[in-house]
Amino acid sequence: MVMAKEKINLFMKGQDTDLDQIYEKFGVDYNLLVLLMRREVDKEGKFQIRWGEQMIA
């Protein structure tokens, strides 16, 4: 959420920035994000999105 806000702030200032630059600025490794966020289908066939151990949807 913080990185999305940073992207919007930079856009509003006329400084459109690539997400890779924002990830680098905050020290975020994209591969870490891939490991944390995952999509699953449960036993009942319902689609779920998880962030770490938290269920988002």
Summary of the structure (lengths in Angstrom):
residues: 57
radius of gyration: 15.0
end to end distance: 16.3
largest distance: 47.0
contacts: 104
relative contact order: 0.12
helix: 46%
strand: 21%
